C-alpha cells in the first residue's frame, strides 16, 4: 500500500468518528433501553408493545401512509423525469431546480403554508367558494397528511430516478426504436429496468422517513391522527418513558429493514431481467 493511499485513508477519520459518536453509540443506547426495564432487568415487553391495540393501529396507519406516499411518488416521478429528459438539457435542469427549490425553505414553514392552504377557511376553500363550488373538507384528515408527505418527499424520489435515467445510453433507446419498439415498450423493457438503481435509492429515501415522520401529522393532521412516530415522540418527550419509546423504535426499525430487504430483492430481479434484455 502506497503512502498516498494511507494518507487518503486518514481523511476518513473524522467521518468515522462522527458515525461512531452520533450513529453507533446512540443506536446502542436505544437498543439497551429497548431490552431493559426501569430496574435495568432484561425484558421483551418494550418490543412487544408494538402489538398493543393503540400502537398497532398507529403502526398500520403509518404503514398505509408510507406505502401510499411511496407508490404515488413513483407514479409522479417517472412522468416528470421523462418530461425533463425530453426537454433541452438546460431547460430540464432548470425544471428540476424549480422542483427542489422549495426544499431550501424551512421545513416547518412549508408545512404551515400547506396548513393555510388546506384549512377549512384557507386559501383553496375561499377560492372554491368564490367560484361557486363546494369547499373541501380535507383539513386535519389523512388526505392532508398524505399531501404533506408527498409534497415533502417527492423530490427525493425524482432526483435519483432522474440521475439513473439520464445515465442511460441514448444508443440503447435508439436501438429499441429501430427494432420497432413503441414508447410503452421502451419504457417497460429498457428505461424502467435500467432505472432500478435510482428507484431503489428513491424508495429508501421516501418510504423510511414518511413512515417515521411525526411533525407532518401534528401540523396537518391536527393531532387527531397518530402515526407511530407521534407515539414514539410522545413516549420520549411527554411520558418520559425512554424504555417503551426505545422498544417501539427498535421494533419499527426491524420492520423497515426487513421490508426494505424484500423490496431490494424483488427489484434486483427486475434489474437483472433488464440487463438480460439489453444483452440480447
MARLO-928281 format. One line per 10 residues: number of its first residue (from 1); their letters; for each residue x, y, z of C-alpha. Coordinates in nm, 4 decimals, always signed. Example, Ala and Ser with C-alpha at 12.3 -4.5 7.8 and 13.67 -1.06 7.14 Angstrom:
BEGIN
1> AS> +1.2300 -0.4500 +0.7800  +1.3670 -0.1060 +0.7140
***
This chain:
BEGIN
1> XXXXXXXXXX> +0.0000 +0.0000 +0.0000  +0.1479 +0.3355 -0.1043  +0.1948 +0.6297 +0.1292  -0.0561 +0.8263 -0.0789  -0.3260 +0.5662 -0.0208  -0.2536 +0.5651 +0.3530  -0.2808 +0.9434 +0.3536  -0.6213 +0.9352 +0.1880  -0.7443 +0.6745 +0.4386  -0.6593 +0.9079 +0.7245
11> XXXXXXXXXX> -0.9001 +1.1605 +0.5732  -1.1882 +0.9264 +0.6589  -1.1013 +0.9521 +1.0284  -1.3340 +1.2455 +1.1096  -1.6197 +1.0769 +0.9261  -1.5675 +0.7521 +1.1187  -1.5593 +0.9417 +1.4477  -1.8807 +1.1185 +1.3511  -2.0519 +0.7877 +1.2660  -1.9400 +0.6241 +1.5898
21> XXXXXXXXXX> -2.0286 +0.9212 +1.8091  -2.3593 +1.0203 +1.6538  -2.4886 +0.6957 +1.4995  -2.3416 +0.3809 +1.6531  -2.3310 +0.4884 +2.0184  -2.6842 +0.6436 +2.0207  -2.8175 +0.3308 +1.8475  -2.6583 +0.1081 +2.1112  -2.8112 +0.3228 +2.3850  -3.1569 +0.2908 +2.2242
31> XXXXXXXXXX> -3.1153 -0.0871 +2.1974  -3.0111 -0.1067 +2.5627  -3.3197 +0.0886 +2.6720  -3.5403 -0.1233 +2.4458  -3.4420 -0.4522 +2.6098  -3.4437 -0.3343 +2.9728  -3.6996 -0.2030 +3.2183  -3.6695 +0.0769 +3.4738  -3.4737 -0.1538 +3.7055  -3.2256 -0.2490 +3.4338
41> XXXXXXXXXX> -3.3559 -0.6070 +3.4036  -3.3867 -0.7722 +3.0620  -3.7358 -0.7656 +2.9113  -3.9109 -0.8030 +2.5771  -4.2220 -0.6132 +2.6828  -4.0989 -0.2890 +2.5267  -4.0552 -0.4561 +2.1879  -4.3826 -0.6499 +2.2080  -4.5662 -0.3295 +2.2983  -4.5926 -0.2660 +1.9241
51> XXXXXXXXXX> -4.8714 -0.5310 +1.9306  -5.0862 -0.3294 +2.1716  -5.4081 -0.2058 +2.0038  -5.3165 +0.1635 +2.0249  -4.9624 +0.1100 +1.8998  -5.0579 -0.1399 +1.6294  -5.3276 +0.0950 +1.4996  -5.0763 +0.3789 +1.4720  -4.8238 +0.1415 +1.3147  -5.0671 +0.0204 +1.0478
61> XXXXXXXXXX> -5.1748 +0.3752 +0.9723  -4.8093 +0.4768 +0.9348  -4.7558 +0.1815 +0.7009  -5.0542 +0.2860 +0.4882  -4.9262 +0.6436 +0.4675  -4.5715 +0.5298 +0.3827  -4.6830 +0.2829 +0.1158  -4.9276 +0.5302 -0.0364  -4.6676 +0.8069 -0.0364  -4.4038 +0.5816 -0.1947
71> XXXXXXXXXX> -4.6324 +0.4492 -0.4677  -4.7718 +0.7941 -0.5543  -4.4229 +0.9452 -0.5566  -4.3119 +0.6756 -0.8023  -4.6163 +0.7368 -1.0244  -4.5481 +1.1113 -1.0202  -4.1707 +1.0887 -1.0506  -4.1419 +0.8843 -1.3706  -4.3618 +1.1109 -1.5896  -4.1797 +1.4161 -1.4525
81> XXXXXXXXXX> -3.8385 +1.2654 -1.5199  -3.9348 +1.1571 -1.8718  -4.0563 +1.5112 -1.9435  -3.7314 +1.6555 -1.8059  -3.5360 +1.4105 -2.0226  -3.7183 +1.5157 -2.3395  -3.6504 +1.8831 -2.2734  -3.3307 +2.0533 -2.3761  -3.0564 +1.9795 -2.1222  -3.0531 +2.3310 -1.9762
91> XXXXXXXXXX> -3.4351 +2.3503 -1.9640  -3.4574 +2.0080 -1.7998  -3.2097 +2.1077 -1.5321  -3.3969 +2.4336 -1.4761  -3.7263 +2.2478 -1.4238  -3.5510 +2.0122 -1.1826  -3.4162 +2.3144 -0.9979  -3.7695 +2.4582 -0.9698  -3.8874 +2.1256 -0.8244  -3.6270 +2.1207 -0.5470
101> XXXXXXXXXX> -3.6323 +2.4977 -0.4834  -3.8947 +2.4745 -0.2024  -3.6578 +2.2429 -0.0140  -3.4404 +2.5482 +0.0535  -3.7188 +2.6872 +0.2716  -3.7570 +2.5841 +0.6341  -3.9409 +2.2532 +0.6771  -4.1894 +2.3906 +0.9339  -4.2658 +2.6961 +0.7202  -4.3534 +2.4752 +0.4252
111> XXXXXXXXXX> -4.5934 +2.2727 +0.6383  -4.7508 +2.5865 +0.7826  -4.8067 +2.7090 +0.4277  -4.9906 +2.3865 +0.3446  -5.1878 +2.4227 +0.6663  -5.3069 +2.7643 +0.5469  -5.3923 +2.6254 +0.2049  -5.5865 +2.3218 +0.3278  -5.7653 +2.4654 +0.6316  -6.1437 +2.4996 +0.6251
121> XXXXXXXXXX> -6.1096 +2.8772 +0.5917  -5.7927 +2.8553 +0.3890  -5.6938 +2.9920 +0.0513  -5.8171 +2.6945 -0.1519  -6.1612 +2.6826 +0.0089  -6.2074 +3.0596 -0.0183  -6.1236 +3.0367 -0.3877  -6.3687 +2.7496 -0.4379  -6.6457 +2.9404 -0.2589  -6.5888 +3.2447 -0.4795
131> XXXXXXXXXX> -6.6194 +3.0204 -0.7831  -6.9499 +2.8865 -0.6519  -6.8110 +2.5415 -0.5701  -6.8306 +2.3322 -0.2551  -6.5361 +2.3741 -0.0160  -6.3110 +2.0790 +0.0549  -6.3149 +1.9179 +0.3992  -5.9579 +1.7861 +0.3982  -5.8146 +1.9764 +0.6944  -5.6919 +1.7516 +0.9784
141> XXXXXXXXXX> -5.7586 +1.4334 +0.7784  -5.5412 +1.1577 +0.6372  -5.5684 +1.3280 +0.2992  -5.3902 +1.6383 +0.4249  -5.1198 +1.4185 +0.5830  -5.0763 +1.2323 +0.2541  -5.0498 +1.5604 +0.0640  -4.7872 +1.6780 +0.3111  -4.5669 +1.3692 +0.2899  -4.5887 +1.3535 -0.0899
151> XXXXXXXXXX> -4.5010 +1.7215 -0.1192  -4.2121 +1.6801 +0.1218  -4.0560 +1.3616 -0.0176  -4.1345 +1.3745 -0.3917  -3.8003 +1.5456 -0.4751  -3.6183 +1.2597 -0.3009  -3.7807 +1.0205 -0.5463  -3.7339 +1.2388 -0.8533  -3.3630 +1.3146 -0.8105  -3.2209 +0.9564 -0.8027
161> XXXXXXXXXX> -3.4550 +0.8390 -1.0804  -3.3574 +1.1421 -1.2898  -2.9875 +1.0661 -1.2433  -3.0405 +0.6994 -1.3334  -3.2422 +0.7732 -1.6479  -3.0092 +1.0457 -1.7740  -2.7215 +0.7953 -1.7470  -2.8920 +0.5581 -1.9929  -2.7072 +0.5495 -2.3239  -2.9210 +0.7128 -2.5918
171> XXXXXXXXXX> -2.7976 +0.4476 -2.8353  -2.9806 +0.1775 -2.6414  -3.3123 +0.3607 -2.6784  -3.2482 +0.4296 -3.0463  -3.1693 +0.0614 -3.1000  -3.5025 -0.0337 -2.9430  -3.6796 +0.2153 -3.1701  -3.5027 +0.0695 -3.4745  -3.6298 -0.2744 -3.3721  -3.9877 -0.1423 -3.3797
181> XXXXXXXXXX> -4.0492 -0.0905 -3.0083  -4.3075 +0.1754 -2.9249  -4.2814 +0.4241 -2.6365  -4.4584 +0.1980 -2.3881  -4.2379 -0.0996 -2.4723  -3.9231 +0.1105 -2.4492  -4.0231 +0.2280 -2.1046  -4.1142 -0.1208 -1.9776  -3.8223 -0.3082 -2.1331  -3.5415 -0.0507 -2.1333
191> XXXXXXXXXX> -3.5916 +0.2648 -1.9293  -3.7613 +0.1168 -1.6232  -3.5270 -0.1820 -1.5714  -3.2181 +0.0357 -1.6202  -3.3514 +0.2957 -1.3760  -3.3927 +0.0433 -1.0942  -3.0780 +0.1627 -0.9075  -3.2258 +0.5118 -0.8862  -3.5640 +0.3688 -0.7905  -3.4030 +0.1772 -0.5048
201> XXXXXXXXXX> -3.2495 +0.4943 -0.3672  -3.5766 +0.6810 -0.4098  -3.7801 +0.4184 -0.2264  -3.5310 +0.4167 +0.0610  -3.5344 +0.7959 +0.0909  -3.9157 +0.8171 +0.0750  -4.0539 +0.5076 +0.2490  -3.8423 +0.5208 +0.5653  -3.8840 +0.8910 +0.6580  -4.2523 +0.9005 +0.5577
211> XXXXXXXXXX> -4.3239 +0.6095 +0.7921  -4.1326 +0.7557 +1.0866  -4.2419 +1.1180 +1.0433  -4.4462 +1.2838 +1.3176  -4.4247 +1.6597 +1.2547  -4.6363 +1.6401 +0.9385  -4.9119 +1.4522 +1.1242  -4.9006 +1.7054 +1.4088  -4.9376 +2.0106 +1.1845  -5.1563 +1.8808 +0.9012
221> XXXXXXXXXX> -5.3463 +1.6169 +1.0976  -5.4273 +1.8497 +1.3847  -5.3106 +1.5904 +1.6377  -5.6196 +1.3798 +1.5688  -5.4416 +1.1092 +1.3704  -5.1486 +0.9328 +1.5324  -4.8610 +0.7887 +1.3335  -4.6195 +0.5548 +1.5068  -4.3682 +0.8390 +1.5004  -4.6077 +1.0500 +1.7077
231> XXXXXXXXXX> -4.6417 +0.7693 +1.9643  -4.2637 +0.7323 +1.9931  -4.2129 +1.1086 +2.0209  -4.4709 +1.1276 +2.2991  -4.3099 +0.8439 +2.4920  -3.9738 +1.0224 +2.4854  -4.0822 +1.3827 +2.5398  -4.4123 +1.3686 +2.7307  -4.4330 +1.0387 +2.9175  -4.0528 +1.0302 +2.9591
241> XXXXXXXXXX> -4.0682 +0.6526 +2.9166  -3.7465 +0.6004 +2.7226  -3.7682 +0.2225 +2.7571  -4.1051 +0.1970 +2.5840  -4.0101 +0.4619 +2.3263  -3.6867 +0.2765 +2.2500  -3.8697 -0.0563 +2.2235  -4.1180 +0.0839 +1.9724  -3.8307 +0.2438 +1.7797  -3.6385 -0.0833 +1.7575
251> XXXXXXXXXX> -3.9494 -0.2759 +1.6516  -4.0157 -0.0181 +1.3812  -3.6523 -0.0264 +1.2674  -3.6562 -0.4067 +1.2372  -3.9746 -0.3964 +1.0305  -3.8331 -0.1281 +0.7996  -3.5101 -0.3236 +0.7476  -3.6990 -0.6445 +0.6659  -3.9397 -0.4704 +0.4274  -3.6566 -0.2869 +0.2505
261> XXXXXXXXXX> -3.4642 -0.6154 +0.2121  -3.7630 -0.7754 +0.0376  -3.8084 -0.4663 -0.1783  -3.4449 -0.4602 -0.2855  -3.4539 -0.8336 -0.3635  -3.7561 -0.8009 -0.5915  -3.6045 -0.5004 -0.7662  -3.2798 -0.6904 -0.8227  -3.4813 -0.9485 -1.0163  -3.6327 -0.6769 -1.2374
271> XXXXXXXXXX> -3.2915 -0.5160 -1.2864  -3.1376 -0.8472 -1.3894  -3.4170 -0.9019 -1.6427  -3.3373 -0.5578 -1.7832  -2.9704 -0.6462 -1.8201  -3.0576 -0.9726 -1.9958  -3.2854 -0.7886 -2.2374  -3.0103 -0.5362 -2.3068  -2.7560 -0.8123 -2.3760  -2.9936 -0.9993 -2.6046
***
